[in-house]
Amino acid sequence: MAEFDFSQALNAARAKYDMIAKALDPDALRQRVQELEREASAPGLWDDQGHAQQVTTRLSAIQGQLKKLESASSRLDDVETLEELGREEGDQDTLTEAQNEVESIGKDLADMEIQTLLDGEYDERPAVVTIRSGAGGVDAADWAQMLLRMYLRWSERHGYKTKVMDTSYAEEAGIKSATFQVDAPYAYGRLSVEGGTHRLVRISPFDNQGRRQTSFAAVEVIPLVEPTDHIDIPDSDIRVDTYCSSGPGGQGVNTTYSAVRITHLPTNIVVTMQDERSQIQNRAAAMAVLQSRLLVMRHEEEARKKKELAGDIKASWGDQMRSYVLHPYQMVKDLRTGYETSQTQAVFDGDIDAFIEAGIRWRHQQRRQDQAEREGR
């Protein structure tokens, strides 16, 4: 094993810190904290609870970023002093402690680096995620429910607030679809790389002959719409249907017409909402999701037109973005990034950060390549 080069590791960590600090700009972060603190202390802030929650959440997130930056800078200075002390006194335990610390700092900086790559137009928004079962019958419905649990567990690991907004249960097992919100800064930027088709290969628990089954589920991720987005939807463009909620929820939920289905006639987008007890609340939530989807469509159409003008039309990377194989071997592999792991149960329990980070890096590289090709034309 090669001898650990402390000087090289420290220089690499400092270089990465400098790059991150340049991208995040601590002075700008401090100024933003002051602005949000003034807004958070304004009288009547909580008259609009939704806006107040956004302000306090963003304030907490930026304070967290700033704290991590300042801590990393201090730790880099401290570990250099620690290594010098160990070398001067010939204390191997101190040198080992310094090596472990600089490696730990390097890992923390790698995590912080991901933040600098979340620079898309809507990346800092909360996310609305919809999971739909695809080909595969009852196994696909069960697979969709497994994915729902996986993402909710991931959110729970990070302390992110989630809200299941709508669930359509399948007849035998699992779900036909589910929509949930992840209310955290940059939730969209992180989860957007999870959008696509997820494939599961396993011995079907629903097949009495124990045969291997391949099933599919689609994951859609959109940013939460904000009042400043200006997505106008004329009443003539929508059809609103009301019905009784299904699934758990008690007699009041299941016997009143509180659930809402909104169909956007020009695009045929359908949004259902049944989480709230009030029809008015469900309609408002459904309209917010519809606006978010239309916002994404508008953004994608603008991006498509720009590519056409640049003469750069590429096929997407395909429908299937990740495979989860439980038989004849254990493996989860992302087909875009190549990242894989044999720890399938950990993945199903929400340990998907490595996949998300690899996806963010892959997406950033794709954007850089596209930009370089456009500039080279």
C-alpha positions as CSV (number, residue, x, y, z in Angstrom):
1,M,0.0,0.0,0.0
2,A,1.4,3.4,-1.0
3,E,2.4,5.7,1.9
4,F,-0.1,8.4,2.7
5,D,1.0,11.8,1.4
6,F,-0.4,14.3,3.9
7,S,0.8,17.3,2.1
8,Q,-0.8,16.2,-1.2
9,A,-4.1,15.4,0.5
10,L,-4.2,18.7,2.3
11,N,-3.4,20.7,-0.8
12,A,-6.1,18.8,-2.7
13,A,-8.6,19.6,0.1
14,R,-7.6,23.3,0.2
15,A,-8.0,23.5,-3.6
16,K,-11.4,21.9,-3.5
17,Y,-12.4,24.2,-0.6
18,D,-11.3,27.3,-2.6
19,M,-13.4,26.1,-5.6
20,I,-16.5,25.6,-3.5
21,A,-16.1,28.9,-1.6
22,K,-15.7,30.7,-5.0
23,A,-18.9,29.0,-6.3
24,L,-21.0,29.5,-3.1
25,D,-19.6,33.0,-2.2
26,P,-19.6,33.2,1.6
27,D,-20.0,37.0,1.6
28,A,-23.1,36.7,-0.6
29,L,-24.5,34.0,1.7
30,R,-24.0,36.2,4.7
31,Q,-25.8,39.1,3.0
32,R,-28.7,36.7,2.1
33,V,-28.9,35.5,5.7
34,Q,-29.3,39.1,6.8
35,E,-32.0,39.7,4.3
36,L,-33.9,36.6,5.3
37,E,-33.5,37.4,9.0
38,R,-35.0,40.8,8.5
39,E,-37.9,39.1,6.5
40,A,-38.3,36.4,9.2
41,S,-38.6,39.1,12.0
42,A,-41.1,41.2,10.1
43,P,-44.5,41.7,11.8
44,G,-47.3,39.6,10.3
45,L,-44.9,37.1,8.6
46,W,-47.0,34.2,9.8
47,D,-50.2,35.6,8.4
48,D,-49.2,33.7,5.3
49,Q,-48.0,30.4,6.7
50,G,-46.8,29.0,3.4
51,H,-44.6,32.0,2.7
52,A,-43.3,32.1,6.3
53,Q,-42.4,28.4,6.0
54,Q,-40.4,29.2,2.8
55,V,-38.6,32.0,4.4
56,T,-37.6,30.1,7.6
57,T,-36.6,27.0,5.6
58,R,-34.4,29.0,3.2
59,L,-32.8,30.9,6.1
60,S,-32.0,27.6,7.9
61,A,-30.6,26.1,4.7
62,I,-28.3,29.1,3.9
63,Q,-27.2,29.3,7.5
64,G,-26.3,25.6,7.3
65,Q,-24.3,26.1,4.1
66,L,-22.4,29.0,5.7
67,K,-21.7,27.0,8.8
68,K,-20.3,24.1,6.8
69,L,-18.0,26.5,4.8
70,E,-16.7,28.2,7.9
71,S,-16.2,24.8,9.7
72,A,-14.3,23.4,6.7
73,S,-11.9,26.4,6.6
74,S,-11.3,26.1,10.4
75,R,-10.8,22.3,10.2
76,L,-8.2,22.7,7.4
77,D,-6.1,25.1,9.5
78,D,-6.4,22.9,12.6
79,V,-5.5,19.6,10.8
80,E,-2.4,21.3,9.4
81,T,-1.3,22.3,12.9
82,L,-2.1,18.9,14.2
83,E,0.1,17.2,11.5
84,E,3.0,19.6,12.2
85,L,2.8,18.8,15.9
86,G,2.8,15.1,15.3
87,R,5.7,15.3,13.0
88,E,7.8,17.5,15.3
89,E,7.2,15.2,18.3
90,G,7.4,12.0,16.3
91,D,3.9,11.0,17.7
92,Q,2.4,8.4,15.3
93,D,-1.0,8.5,17.0
94,T,-1.2,12.3,16.3
95,L,-0.1,11.7,12.7
96,T,-2.8,9.0,12.3
97,E,-5.4,11.3,13.8
98,A,-4.3,14.1,11.3
99,Q,-4.6,11.6,8.4
100,N,-8.1,10.5,9.4
101,E,-9.2,14.1,9.8
102,V,-7.9,15.3,6.4
103,E,-9.6,12.3,4.8
104,S,-12.9,13.2,6.7
105,I,-12.6,16.8,5.5
106,G,-12.1,15.5,1.9
107,K,-15.4,13.5,2.1
108,D,-17.3,16.4,3.6
109,L,-16.0,18.7,0.8
110,A,-17.1,16.2,-1.8
111,D,-20.6,16.4,-0.3
112,M,-20.5,20.2,-0.3
113,E,-19.3,20.2,-3.9
114,I,-22.6,18.7,-5.0
115,Q,-24.3,21.9,-3.8
116,T,-22.3,23.9,-6.3
117,L,-23.6,21.7,-9.2
118,L,-27.3,22.5,-8.3
119,D,-27.4,25.6,-10.4
120,G,-30.5,24.9,-12.6
121,E,-33.3,27.4,-12.8
122,Y,-35.6,25.5,-10.4
123,D,-33.0,23.4,-8.5
124,E,-33.5,25.2,-5.2
125,R,-37.2,24.5,-5.1
126,P,-39.1,21.8,-3.1
127,A,-40.0,18.8,-5.2
128,V,-43.3,17.1,-6.2
129,V,-42.7,13.4,-7.0
130,T,-45.2,11.1,-8.8
131,I,-44.6,7.4,-9.1
132,R,-46.7,5.3,-11.5
133,S,-46.7,1.6,-12.0
134,G,-45.9,0.4,-15.5
135,A,-45.6,-2.9,-17.3
136,G,-45.6,-5.9,-15.0
137,G,-49.1,-6.3,-13.6
138,V,-49.4,-6.7,-9.8
139,D,-45.6,-6.9,-9.5
140,A,-45.4,-3.4,-11.1
141,A,-47.9,-2.0,-8.6
142,D,-46.0,-3.6,-5.7
143,W,-42.7,-2.2,-7.2
144,A,-44.3,1.3,-7.4
145,Q,-45.1,1.1,-3.7
146,M,-41.5,-0.1,-2.9
147,L,-40.2,3.0,-4.7
148,L,-42.6,5.2,-2.7
149,R,-41.2,3.8,0.5
150,M,-37.6,4.2,-0.7
151,Y,-38.0,7.9,-1.4
152,L,-39.9,8.6,1.8
153,R,-37.2,6.8,3.8
154,W,-34.5,8.8,2.0
155,S,-36.4,12.0,2.9
156,E,-36.7,10.8,6.5
157,R,-32.9,10.1,6.7
158,H,-32.3,13.8,5.8
159,G,-35.0,15.2,8.1
160,Y,-36.9,16.5,5.1
161,K,-40.6,17.1,5.6
162,T,-42.8,15.0,3.2
163,K,-46.5,15.0,2.5
164,V,-48.3,12.3,0.5
165,M,-50.8,14.2,-1.6
166,D,-52.5,11.5,-3.5
167,T,-52.5,7.6,-3.6
168,S,-54.3,5.4,-6.1
169,Y,-54.3,1.8,-4.7
170,A,-54.1,-1.2,-7.0
171,E,-56.7,-3.9,-6.6
172,E,-54.5,-6.9,-5.5
173,A,-51.4,-5.2,-4.0
174,G,-49.3,-2.1,-4.2
175,I,-50.3,1.2,-5.9
176,K,-51.2,2.4,-9.3
177,S,-49.7,5.8,-8.6
178,A,-48.8,8.2,-5.7
179,T,-47.8,11.8,-5.5
180,F,-45.9,13.3,-2.6
181,Q,-44.1,16.6,-1.8
182,V,-40.6,16.9,-0.4
183,D,-40.5,20.3,1.4
184,A,-36.8,21.1,1.6
185,P,-34.4,23.5,-0.2
186,Y,-32.9,21.9,-3.3
187,A,-35.1,18.9,-3.1
188,Y,-36.0,19.3,-6.8
189,G,-32.3,19.7,-7.8
190,R,-31.4,16.5,-6.0
191,L,-34.4,14.4,-6.8
192,S,-34.8,15.5,-10.5
193,V,-32.0,13.1,-11.4
194,E,-34.3,10.3,-10.2
195,G,-36.8,10.9,-12.9
196,G,-37.3,8.1,-15.4
197,T,-38.1,4.4,-15.6
198,H,-37.0,2.1,-12.8
199,R,-36.8,-1.6,-13.6
200,L,-37.1,-4.4,-11.0
201,V,-36.0,-8.0,-11.6
202,R,-36.9,-10.6,-8.9
203,I,-38.7,-13.8,-8.2
204,S,-42.3,-12.7,-8.1
205,P,-44.0,-13.1,-4.6
206,F,-47.3,-13.2,-6.5
207,D,-46.4,-16.1,-8.8
208,N,-47.3,-19.5,-7.3
209,Q,-44.7,-21.1,-9.7
210,G,-41.9,-18.9,-8.4
211,R,-40.9,-17.5,-11.7
212,R,-38.7,-14.5,-12.3
213,Q,-40.6,-11.3,-13.1
214,T,-39.4,-8.0,-14.6
215,S,-41.6,-5.0,-13.8
216,F,-41.4,-1.3,-14.3
217,A,-42.4,2.0,-12.6
218,A,-42.0,5.6,-13.8
219,V,-40.8,8.4,-11.5
220,E,-41.7,12.0,-12.4
221,V,-40.1,14.9,-10.5
222,I,-41.3,18.5,-10.9
223,P,-40.4,21.7,-8.9
224,L,-43.1,23.1,-6.6
225,V,-44.7,26.1,-8.3
226,E,-44.3,29.6,-6.7
227,P,-46.6,32.6,-7.0
228,T,-44.0,34.4,-9.1
229,D,-44.1,31.8,-11.8
230,H,-47.1,33.3,-13.5
231,I,-48.7,30.2,-15.0
232,D,-52.2,31.3,-15.9
233,I,-54.8,28.6,-16.5
234,P,-58.1,29.7,-17.8
235,D,-61.1,28.0,-16.3
236,S,-62.2,27.0,-19.8
237,D,-59.0,24.9,-20.1
238,I,-59.8,22.6,-17.2
239,R,-62.4,20.1,-16.2
240,V,-62.9,19.5,-12.4
241,D,-64.4,16.3,-11.1
242,T,-65.0,15.5,-7.5
243,Y,-65.4,12.0,-5.9
244,C,-65.1,10.2,-2.6
245,S,-61.5,9.5,-1.4
246,S,-60.3,5.9,-1.4
247,G,-58.0,4.0,0.9
248,P,-57.4,4.7,4.6
249,G,-58.7,7.9,6.2
250,G,-61.9,7.2,8.1
251,Q,-65.5,7.5,7.5
252,G,-65.4,11.3,6.9
253,V,-62.9,11.0,4.2
254,N,-64.5,8.0,2.4
255,T,-68.1,9.3,2.4
256,T,-67.7,12.9,1.3
257,Y,-66.9,14.2,-2.2
258,S,-63.6,15.8,-1.0
259,A,-61.2,14.3,-3.6
260,V,-60.6,16.3,-6.7
261,R,-59.5,15.4,-10.2
262,I,-58.4,18.2,-12.6
263,T,-58.0,17.6,-16.3
264,H,-56.1,20.1,-18.3
265,L,-57.8,19.9,-21.6
266,P,-55.2,21.3,-24.0
267,T,-52.5,18.9,-22.8
268,N,-54.7,16.1,-21.3
269,I,-52.6,16.3,-18.0
270,V,-54.6,14.8,-15.2
271,V,-54.0,15.6,-11.5
272,T,-55.8,14.0,-8.6
273,M,-55.7,15.1,-5.0
274,Q,-57.3,13.5,-2.0
275,D,-55.0,14.1,1.0
276,E,-56.9,17.0,2.5
277,R,-60.4,16.6,4.1
278,S,-61.7,19.7,2.3
279,Q,-62.6,19.8,-1.4
280,I,-61.4,23.4,-1.5
281,Q,-58.0,22.4,-0.1
282,N,-57.6,19.5,-2.5
283,R,-58.5,21.7,-5.5
284,A,-55.9,24.2,-4.4
285,A,-53.2,21.5,-4.0
286,A,-54.2,19.9,-7.4
287,M,-53.9,23.3,-9.2
288,A,-50.5,23.9,-7.7
289,V,-49.3,20.5,-9.0
290,L,-50.9,21.2,-12.4
291,Q,-49.1,24.6,-12.6
292,S,-45.8,22.9,-11.7
293,R,-46.2,20.4,-14.5
294,L,-47.1,23.1,-17.0
295,L,-44.1,25.1,-15.8
296,V,-41.8,22.2,-16.5
297,M,-43.4,21.7,-19.9
298,R,-42.8,25.3,-20.8
299,H,-39.2,25.1,-19.6
300,E,-38.6,21.9,-21.6
301,E,-40.2,23.5,-24.7
302,E,-37.9,26.5,-24.4
303,A,-34.9,24.3,-24.0
304,R,-35.9,22.2,-27.0
305,K,-36.3,25.3,-29.2
306,K,-32.8,26.5,-28.2
307,K,-31.3,23.2,-29.1
308,E,-33.1,23.2,-32.5
309,L,-31.8,26.7,-33.2
310,A,-28.3,25.5,-32.3
311,G,-28.7,22.5,-34.6
312,D,-28.1,20.2,-31.7
313,I,-30.9,17.6,-31.4
314,K,-30.0,14.5,-29.4
315,A,-31.9,11.4,-28.3
316,S,-32.5,11.0,-24.6
317,W,-30.6,8.4,-22.7
318,G,-33.6,6.1,-22.8
319,D,-36.6,5.1,-20.8
320,Q,-34.8,2.8,-18.4
321,M,-32.4,4.7,-16.1
322,R,-31.8,2.2,-13.3
323,S,-32.1,-1.5,-12.8
324,Y,-32.7,-3.2,-9.4
325,V,-31.9,-6.9,-9.7
326,L,-32.7,-9.3,-6.8
327,H,-32.4,-12.6,-8.8
328,P,-30.2,-14.3,-9.9
329,Y,-27.8,-11.9,-8.1
330,Q,-28.1,-8.8,-6.0
331,M,-27.3,-5.5,-7.8
332,V,-28.6,-2.0,-8.2
333,K,-27.1,-0.2,-11.2
334,D,-27.6,3.2,-12.7
335,L,-27.4,2.9,-16.5
336,R,-26.4,6.5,-17.1
337,T,-23.6,6.9,-14.5
338,G,-22.5,3.3,-14.2
339,Y,-22.7,3.6,-10.4
340,E,-23.7,0.3,-8.8
341,T,-24.0,-1.5,-5.4
342,S,-24.8,-4.9,-4.2
343,Q,-26.4,-3.5,-1.0
344,T,-29.9,-3.8,-2.4
345,Q,-31.7,-3.7,1.0
346,A,-29.9,-0.6,2.0
347,V,-31.1,1.1,-1.2
348,F,-34.7,0.1,-0.6
349,D,-34.3,1.5,2.9
350,G,-33.5,4.9,1.4
351,D,-29.7,4.8,1.1
352,I,-29.6,6.4,-2.4
353,D,-27.4,9.4,-1.8
354,A,-24.5,7.9,-3.8
355,F,-26.9,7.4,-6.8
356,I,-28.2,10.9,-6.5
357,E,-24.8,12.4,-6.3
358,A,-23.5,10.4,-9.2
359,G,-26.6,11.5,-11.2
360,I,-26.0,15.2,-10.4
361,R,-22.3,14.9,-11.5
362,W,-23.4,13.1,-14.7
363,R,-26.0,15.7,-15.5
364,H,-23.5,18.5,-14.9
365,Q,-21.0,16.8,-17.2
366,Q,-23.7,16.5,-19.9
367,R,-24.6,20.1,-19.6
368,R,-20.9,21.1,-20.0
369,Q,-20.5,18.9,-23.0
370,D,-23.7,20.4,-24.6
371,Q,-22.4,23.9,-24.0
372,A,-19.0,23.1,-25.4
373,E,-20.5,21.6,-28.5
374,R,-22.7,24.7,-29.0
375,E,-19.8,27.1,-28.5
376,G,-17.7,25.0,-31.0
377,R,-20.2,25.4,-33.8
